[in-house]
Amino acid sequence: MSETETAATSPAPSADAAPKTDRQVRRLARNLTRFAGRHAAGGDTSADAVVEYIGRDSTRIVIVGADGQWGDQVARDPETARKAIEAAGLRLHDEFPNEVALRVKTGQYEWTRMAGIQIGGPANA
């Protein structure tokens, strides 16, 4: 591939892209750290995180606390998500390990929402 073709297919990052990414990493890491702290179990403040592809311009971080509560955050791209997870000191997994999936607790909201979608009911039930 020639230099011209590379420039045409890979636009140069804007001058302010790095500061925006750094800010997002710090914000996400702060949110993830707070979540892990709120959902500690028996003094265990560790948490597990999985990075999932959403679409072209977004990546989902799913976090599971030591107590089984879970939440998510959205990052611009997988690299930003991984940096935030690392900055928060969470265990990063490429996919959901069985032991993490078994620890996840779901509430009435999730069950109602999933059941409504599955049987054709309203998604916001």
Secondary structure, 3 states (H helix, E strand, C coil): CCHHHHHHHCCCCCCCHHHHHHHHHHHHHHHHHHHHHHCCECCECCEEEEEEEEECCEEEEEEEECCCCEEEEEECCHHHHHHHHHHHCCEEECCCCHHHHHHCCCCHHHHHHHHHHHCCCCCCC
